Amino acid sequence: MEKENDKINKENLTSNQNIIKDKQNEDVIEPAFEDKQNEDVIEPAFDDKQNEEVVEPTLEEKLKETHDKLLRTLADSENQRRRYERETKEAFEYGGLNFARETLSLLDNLQRAHQSIKDDESLKDNKDLSKFLENIKIIEKDLITIFEKNNIKKIDCLNKKFDPNNHQAMLEMEDENVDPGIVLKEIQPGYFFKDKLLRPSFVAVAKRKEGKYDESIKKKNDSTLEEK
């Protein structure tokens, strides 16, 4: 009898356990499916550049480009050659330019010494003065001759029209006998080395006498009024 009761109790217990499991299974809620999984997958935009075909230059275009580069290279080489020839020629022709400019100081000092001794009142009674000055003059002429043989030539400026390229005006002098702008006096001689200016001539230039210009204009105006 007891065995039967135990069997019945076991069956009831098993039945109750199955009911509880079913209940638990009914209460389980499946997780909601993420919306992100339902979203459409957006394919990356297709790069148009990848679709572009690389255009290779034609043989004719390559030849033209090479030809242009060759012409430019030849032109650069020709310019360098001409520049080298010009610089070499100038160095050969004018290589002594600086030396010639420096040697002018020798002649300048000699001429200043000659003039200073000549103007010295204390030496005027000296019997040997004239002979000494004559010797200085001879040396001066010899130097000028050497300069001329080496293409160093003095600028002829006296009584010439003032030239700003070769002359440097140091002062103005009134002189009604010459036209304005005429070189009246050479203060320091200028020189050329071949066709290049070593130094300009320092000169005094004539200017119109004050009042003379106004008088000439007045006379001209008076004559014009008389004609009318």
C-alpha positions, 0 to 999 in steps of 0.5 A: 500500500505504501509502495503504491502511495509513493508511486502516485506521489512521484507521478504527481511530482513529475507532473508538477515539474513538467507544468512548471517547466512549461510555465517557464518556457511560456514566460521566456521572451525572445529578444527583439531583432535589432533594427540595424540588422534589418537596415539595408546595407549601403554599398560604398559609392562607386568611385568614378575616377576608378572608372576613368581610363588612363590615356597613354600619350601617343608616340607622336606626342612623346616625340614632340615632347622630346623634340621640344626638350631638345630644342630648349637644351640646345638654346640654353647651351648656345646662350651659355656659349655666347655669354662665355665668348662675350665675357672672355672677349671683354676680359681680354679687351678690358682686363687692364681697366682697373689698372688703367684707372689706378695709374691715373693717380700718378699723372694727377699727382705729378700735375698737382706737384707741377702746379703747386711748385709753379704757384709757390711765391718763395720759389719764383726767384730760384734760378733752377725753377724753370728748368725743374718745371720743364723736367716735370713737364717732360715726364708728364708728356711721357706718361701721357704718351705711354697712356695713349699707346695703351689706349688711355686717352684724354677727353677733349672737353674745352669749348665743347657742349656739356655732355653728362655722359663724359663730363661732371659739372663742378661749377657754373661761370657767367660768360656772355660771349658763349652759349650756356652749357659750353665747357669753359674750364677743365678742373680735372681731365677725364680719360677713356680706356678704349671705348669705356669711360675711366672717369669723367672730366670735372669742368666749369660750365657757362651759364647765361648772365643774370638779367640777359635772358629777361632782356632778350625775352623783352626785346623779342616781345617788343618786336612781336608787338610792333609787327602787330 
